Amino acid sequence: MTCFVYIIGSFKANKLTTYVGWTNNIDERLNKHNSSKGAKSTRGRQWELIYYEECNSKSEALKREYELKNDRKFRSYIKDEYLNAQP
């Protein structure tokens, strides 16, 4: 089964907040986050997909999700790349 690890971002008071998660359907999961049916910490905001990786299994996705949540340097890099790509 193909799974994905993703980073979504949302602006509030000119600050980009990110959230890391995993799913087997990115579009459906993003819709849940944006309709306040996703994780409790993502409710009430509009989110955009800013990064994702494809994984071969759920266990691989969970492992990578854990790594991304704890790798602040990589998340800062992804945030900077996203912000620099904005018009």
Summary of the structure (lengths in Angstrom):
residues: 87
radius of gyration: 12.7
end to end distance: 36.4
largest distance: 38.7
contacts: 224
relative contact order: 0.25
helix: 45%
strand: 31%
